[in-house]
């Protein structure tokens, strides 16, 4: 899978980031959370990203 960075909340590369894949999907990089209280499959995880990252993606026409 190839990832294209769409936008990030910082310039360092280790911050919440939104990516577009060559498969027509989105990938998010964010804080891995474990205290969500949800049952999810073992092959999945949940990450936390700032709401402003999604707002900016919509404003910029990226999604």
C-alpha positions as CSV (number, residue, x, y, z in Angstrom):
1,X,0.0,0.0,0.0
2,X,1.3,3.5,-0.8
3,X,0.4,6.4,1.4
4,X,0.2,10.1,0.4
5,X,0.3,12.5,3.3
6,X,-2.7,14.9,2.9
7,X,-2.2,17.1,6.0
8,X,-0.7,17.0,9.5
9,X,-1.1,18.9,12.7
10,X,2.6,19.6,12.7
11,X,5.8,19.5,10.5
12,X,7.8,16.9,12.4
13,X,6.2,13.8,11.0
14,X,5.2,12.2,14.4
15,X,1.9,14.1,14.8
16,X,-1.7,13.3,13.9
17,X,-1.7,13.0,10.1
18,X,-4.3,12.1,7.4
19,X,-3.2,10.0,4.5
20,X,-4.8,8.9,1.2
21,X,-3.9,5.4,0.0
22,X,-3.5,4.0,-3.6
23,X,-6.5,1.8,-2.7
24,X,-8.9,4.8,-2.4
25,X,-9.1,4.7,1.4
26,X,-7.9,7.0,4.1
27,X,-5.4,6.2,6.9
28,X,-5.0,8.3,10.1
29,X,-1.9,8.5,12.3
30,X,-2.7,9.5,15.9
31,X,-2.5,8.5,19.5
32,X,-3.2,4.8,20.1
33,X,-6.0,4.7,22.8
34,X,-6.8,1.8,25.0
35,X,-9.3,3.3,27.5
36,X,-12.2,3.5,25.0
37,X,-14.3,0.8,26.6
38,X,-15.3,-0.8,23.2
39,X,-15.0,-4.3,22.0
40,X,-13.1,-4.3,18.7
41,X,-11.6,-7.1,16.6
42,X,-7.9,-8.0,17.4
43,X,-6.8,-7.0,13.9
44,X,-8.1,-3.4,14.4
45,X,-7.2,-0.5,16.7
46,X,-8.5,3.0,17.5
47,X,-6.5,6.1,17.2
48,X,-7.3,9.6,18.4
49,X,-6.8,12.7,16.1
50,X,-7.8,16.3,16.5
51,X,-11.2,17.3,15.1
52,X,-9.5,20.2,13.5
53,X,-7.5,17.9,11.3
54,X,-10.8,16.6,9.7
55,X,-12.2,20.1,9.4
56,X,-9.1,21.3,7.6
57,X,-9.3,18.3,5.2
58,X,-12.9,19.1,4.3
59,X,-12.1,22.8,3.9
60,X,-9.1,22.0,1.7
61,X,-11.2,19.6,-0.4
62,X,-9.0,16.7,0.4
63,X,-11.9,14.3,1.3
